[in-house]
Amino acid sequence: MDTSLRLANESDVDAISEIYNHYVLSSTCTFHLDPETRDDRLAWFRAHDDRHPVTVYCDDGTVVAWASLTQWHPRPAYSGTAEISVYIDHRWHRRGIGRKLVMDLIQRAKALGFHVLIGGVCTEQQASMALHHSLGFVEVARFTEVGRKFDRWLDVAYFQLTLGKDDSRS
């Protein structure tokens, strides 16, 4: 098996969108209710930059998963914080791809000078919650019944990973 993890490019947008839209229609791992169009996903991709990369995991050249660092909040004081997202083609679960993608995001975030990573997870997504915990993320907040999908109210847990100590205040 020839696998690779690399920065995404615009030619990956259709595969990224296909993976994501599967979960829009079938899962609580995203709270989007309607599938995104190619134009929606292309705009999302173009909103990412060198400091907020999108990566893909490929098998024999086919994108089977993607991940991203996204601006967590637009105010400049939050520029040291990014939100992570990881989505794996549902046919490729339980192969360690999510762990590889998150570990890669952590390394990229450190190299880019981020101080904190944030991840929001629907509490029904036990595998995602366990992955965050196993990689050192700490649950810092839990909001109950903040999203509604598939005719039920859903809870969201927020996880935080502090990447390094800021010694600029010492």
C-alpha positions as CSV (number, residue, x, y, z in Angstrom):
1,M,0.0,0.0,0.0
2,D,1.4,3.4,-1.1
3,T,0.2,6.0,1.4
4,S,1.1,9.6,1.9
5,L,0.2,12.6,4.0
6,R,0.6,15.9,2.2
7,L,-0.7,19.5,1.9
8,A,-3.9,19.6,0.0
9,N,-4.4,21.5,-3.2
10,E,-7.5,22.7,-5.1
11,S,-7.6,19.4,-7.1
12,D,-8.4,17.7,-3.8
13,V,-11.5,19.7,-3.1
14,D,-13.9,17.3,-4.7
15,A,-12.6,14.4,-2.6
16,I,-12.6,16.5,0.6
17,S,-16.2,17.5,-0.1
18,E,-17.3,14.0,-0.8
19,I,-15.8,12.7,2.5
20,Y,-17.3,15.6,4.4
21,N,-20.8,15.5,2.8
22,H,-21.1,11.8,3.8
23,Y,-21.0,12.9,7.4
24,V,-23.4,15.8,6.8
25,L,-26.0,13.3,5.7
26,S,-25.3,10.4,8.1
27,S,-23.5,11.5,11.3
28,T,-23.5,13.9,14.2
29,C,-19.7,14.6,13.8
30,T,-20.7,17.7,11.9
31,F,-23.7,19.9,12.6
32,H,-24.1,20.9,9.0
33,L,-27.6,19.8,7.9
34,D,-27.3,20.2,4.1
35,P,-24.5,19.0,1.9
36,E,-22.0,21.6,0.8
37,T,-21.6,22.5,-2.8
38,R,-18.3,22.4,-4.5
39,D,-18.3,26.2,-4.5
40,D,-18.8,26.1,-0.7
41,R,-15.9,23.8,-0.2
42,L,-13.7,25.7,-2.6
43,A,-14.3,28.9,-0.7
44,W,-13.5,27.1,2.6
45,F,-10.3,25.8,1.1
46,R,-9.3,29.2,-0.3
47,A,-9.9,30.7,3.1
48,H,-7.1,28.6,4.5
49,D,-3.5,29.9,4.1
50,D,0.1,28.8,4.9
51,R,-0.6,29.3,8.7
52,H,-3.9,27.4,8.5
53,P,-3.2,24.4,6.2
54,V,-5.4,21.7,4.9
55,T,-3.8,18.2,4.6
56,V,-4.9,15.0,2.9
57,Y,-4.0,11.4,3.5
58,C,-3.9,9.4,0.3
59,D,-3.8,5.7,-0.6
60,D,-2.4,5.0,-4.0
61,G,-3.0,8.6,-4.9
62,T,-6.7,8.6,-3.8
63,V,-7.6,11.0,-1.0
64,V,-9.2,8.9,1.9
65,A,-9.0,11.5,4.7
66,W,-8.3,15.2,5.3
67,A,-7.5,17.5,8.2
68,S,-7.2,21.2,8.8
69,L,-6.0,24.0,11.1
70,T,-8.6,26.8,11.0
71,Q,-8.6,30.2,12.6
72,W,-10.4,29.7,15.9
73,H,-11.4,33.4,16.4
74,P,-10.9,36.5,14.2
75,R,-9.7,38.8,17.0
76,P,-5.9,39.2,16.8
77,A,-5.4,38.3,20.5
78,Y,-6.5,34.7,19.5
79,S,-4.0,34.3,16.7
80,G,-2.0,31.8,18.8
81,T,-5.0,29.4,18.8
82,A,-6.3,27.2,16.0
83,E,-9.1,24.7,15.7
84,I,-8.5,21.2,14.3
85,S,-10.8,19.2,12.1
86,V,-10.2,15.6,10.8
87,Y,-12.5,13.6,8.5
88,I,-11.9,10.1,7.3
89,D,-13.7,8.3,4.5
90,H,-16.1,6.1,6.3
91,R,-14.7,3.0,4.5
92,W,-11.2,3.7,6.0
93,H,-12.0,3.9,9.7
94,R,-10.0,2.0,12.4
95,R,-6.7,2.1,10.6
96,G,-4.9,4.8,12.6
97,I,-5.4,7.4,10.0
98,G,-7.1,9.9,12.3
99,R,-4.2,9.6,14.8
100,K,-1.6,10.2,12.0
101,L,-3.5,13.3,10.9
102,V,-3.9,14.8,14.3
103,M,-0.3,14.1,15.2
104,D,0.7,15.8,11.9
105,L,-1.5,18.8,12.7
106,I,0.1,19.1,16.2
107,Q,3.6,19.1,14.6
108,R,2.6,21.6,12.0
109,A,0.9,23.8,14.6
110,K,4.1,23.8,16.7
111,A,6.2,24.7,13.7
112,L,3.8,27.5,12.8
113,G,4.1,29.0,16.3
114,F,0.6,28.1,17.7
115,H,0.2,28.0,21.4
116,V,-3.1,26.1,21.7
117,L,-5.2,23.8,19.6
118,I,-9.0,23.5,20.1
119,G,-11.2,20.6,19.0
120,G,-15.0,20.5,19.2
121,V,-16.6,17.1,19.3
122,C,-20.2,15.9,19.5
123,T,-20.3,13.7,22.6
124,E,-21.9,10.9,20.6
125,Q,-18.6,10.6,18.8
126,Q,-16.8,8.4,21.3
127,A,-13.9,7.4,19.0
128,S,-13.1,11.1,18.3
129,M,-13.3,11.9,22.0
130,A,-11.0,9.0,22.9
131,L,-8.5,10.1,20.2
132,H,-8.3,13.6,21.6
133,H,-7.8,12.3,25.1
134,S,-5.1,9.8,23.9
135,L,-3.1,12.6,22.3
136,G,-3.1,14.8,25.4
137,F,-6.1,17.0,24.7
138,V,-8.0,17.9,27.8
139,E,-11.8,18.4,27.9
140,V,-12.3,22.0,29.0
141,A,-16.0,22.6,28.3
142,R,-19.1,20.7,27.6
143,F,-22.2,22.4,26.3
144,T,-25.5,20.5,26.5
145,E,-28.2,20.4,23.9
146,V,-26.5,23.1,21.8
147,G,-27.1,21.5,18.4
148,R,-30.1,19.7,16.9
149,K,-29.7,17.1,14.2
150,F,-31.7,14.0,13.3
151,D,-34.6,15.2,15.5
152,R,-32.5,15.2,18.7
153,W,-30.6,17.6,20.8
154,L,-26.8,17.1,20.9
155,D,-24.0,18.0,23.3
156,V,-20.6,19.2,22.3
157,A,-17.3,18.8,24.2
158,Y,-14.4,21.2,23.6
159,F,-10.9,19.9,23.9
160,Q,-7.7,21.9,24.3
161,L,-4.0,21.0,23.8
162,T,-1.5,23.5,25.0
163,L,1.5,23.1,22.7
164,G,4.1,25.1,24.6
165,K,4.6,27.5,27.5
166,D,4.6,31.2,26.6
167,D,7.6,32.6,28.4
168,S,7.1,36.1,27.0
169,R,5.5,37.2,30.3
170,S,8.3,36.2,32.5
